[in-house]
Amino acid sequence: MLYLSTTMKGLEDIAMNELKTLGAKDFKIMEGKIIYHGNEHFFYRANYLAKTINRVVIIFSMENFENLKDIKRIVLNSDLCFKGTFGVTTERHGKHNFTSIDVNAIIGEALLQKCPDTKVKLDDPDVRVLAWILDSLFLLGIDTTGISLHRRGYRIKKHPTSLNSVIAASMIRISGWRKGILVDPFCGSGTIPIEAYHAFKGIPNMWRDFAFKRISFFDEERWEKTKRSVKIKRGEPDVYGFDSEKKYIQNAMENVSRANAKIICGKGRAEELHKNIRNVDYIVTNPPYGLRMGNRKKIFKLYEDFARELEENFSGTIMVVITPHKKFEYYFDVLEMRNVLYGELKARIYKLKI
Ligand SMILES: C[S@@+](CC[C@H](N)C(=O)[O-])C[C@H]1O[C@@H](n2cnc3c(N)ncnc32)[C@H](O)[C@@H]1O
């Protein structure tokens, strides 16, 4: 079966590697998208376990087209059929003499024609039909996820600049951490430590629901079997989170507890990290950017002081950091750098050796 998953631009290879470990194969990478093959039950497993993708879509057609008539023909010839209500959303890239709304309408028309037990419902339908028009390529599928997978459901306490959990999970993978001490010295609401803990233990996405439950071919037995097949790793990892703000540490502790994680959280300034912990193997972190919180000058001073602390007390540690600034490039050996588009913000993920 053909699938499409979306992820953050710049993290496609990380998502591909995770999907591979879950059993997917034959990958094609596009900007922010991965197309691949998996068995007919793969979507249960991917939604439950994947941490570096936003969505799992079953693809029913992937074909070149010239006009709207072709699109209608492709939909009519596809195997896509289901019972219940549906809505159509199209993402269009390229120059065309029609709009996404025209495409939605033509797909809707074709589906009503070929599947007798369906009805259009724009608000909260049973099935979300998703289409992509990428220049002359047309892709048609149905969403099995619902709200994006980055919404894990464990975050009961919010943070004004919390990190997207898909990015956090990808940073953990980039770090290469499997064992040893992992610390986030700017942990805010705890996203990075929680994602690290879940990655270590193999904890699934169990705080949320999935759209596949409302699709007419949902197989409850298969879903239960998928959940039972997940084995949580024994043993506890060494994961720590610190933040200079007491209220964020309290929030992080509540999120950690909700996420069934065992993480040591404490108050502390990153510029004096050694007072809280030593012999750190990995630092994975998301320091303030100085865009929304505080100003640039203050932030650069913080980066300088933090870099000095690392140099003096954490030589040899691997650090993965997300920031829009280049500062750390000048202080440490850059093992890897990638650009990621994070909402409107262009940020960089660095893997550095202190
Ligand atoms: C971008 S936020 C981190 C958000 C976090 N990744 C999350 O998902 O909630 C940066 C955090 O750094 C903290 N911070 C600012 N200056 C600090 C310092 N000198 N030492 C430690 N933490 C600091 C802020 O309180 C804030 O919570």
The ligand as a MOL file (V3000), in Angstrom:
LIG
                    3D

  0  0  0     0  0            999 V3000
M  V30 BEGIN CTAB
M  V30 COUNTS 27 29 0 0 0
M  V30 BEGIN ATOM
M  V30 1 C 12.5530 28.4990 24.0690 0
M  V30 2 S 12.1940 28.2140 25.7400 0 CHG=1
M  V30 3 C 12.2620 26.4540 25.8750 0
M  V30 4 C 10.9430 25.8160 25.5860 0
M  V30 5 C 10.9540 24.3310 25.7740 0
M  V30 6 N 11.7780 23.6770 24.7810 0
M  V30 7 C 9.5230 23.7960 25.7200 0
M  V30 8 O 9.1750 23.0460 24.7860 0
M  V30 9 O 8.7170 24.1640 26.5730 0 CHG=-1
M  V30 10 C 13.6230 28.7440 26.5430 0
M  V30 11 C 13.6050 28.5630 28.0460 0
M  V30 12 O 14.8610 29.0050 28.5480 0
M  V30 13 C 14.6490 29.5350 29.8500 0
M  V30 14 N 15.8090 30.3710 30.1920 0
M  V30 15 C 16.0710 31.6530 29.8540 0
M  V30 16 N 17.2540 32.0390 30.3180 0
M  V30 17 C 17.7870 30.9830 30.9830 0
M  V30 18 C 19.0060 30.7450 31.6780 0
M  V30 19 N 19.9130 31.6800 31.8040 0
M  V30 20 N 19.2140 29.4930 32.1790 0
M  V30 21 C 18.2750 28.5250 32.0860 0
M  V30 22 N 17.1010 28.7070 31.4660 0
M  V30 23 C 16.8630 29.9070 30.9080 0
M  V30 24 C 13.3250 30.2520 29.7480 0
M  V30 25 O 12.7360 30.3620 31.0230 0
M  V30 26 C 12.5450 29.3650 28.7820 0
M  V30 27 O 11.7220 28.4860 29.5010 0
M  V30 END ATOM
M  V30 BEGIN BOND
M  V30 1 1 1 2
M  V30 2 1 2 3
M  V30 3 1 2 10
M  V30 4 1 3 4
M  V30 5 1 4 5
M  V30 6 1 5 6
M  V30 7 1 5 7
M  V30 8 2 7 8
M  V30 9 1 7 9
M  V30 10 1 10 11
M  V30 11 1 11 12
M  V30 12 1 11 26
M  V30 13 1 12 13
M  V30 14 1 13 14
M  V30 15 1 13 24
M  V30 16 1 14 15
M  V30 17 1 14 23
M  V30 18 2 15 16
M  V30 19 1 16 17
M  V30 20 1 17 18
M  V30 21 2 17 23
M  V30 22 1 18 19
M  V30 23 2 18 20
M  V30 24 1 20 21
M  V30 25 2 21 22
M  V30 26 1 22 23
M  V30 27 1 24 25
M  V30 28 1 24 26
M  V30 29 1 26 27
M  V30 END BOND
M  V30 END CTAB
M  END
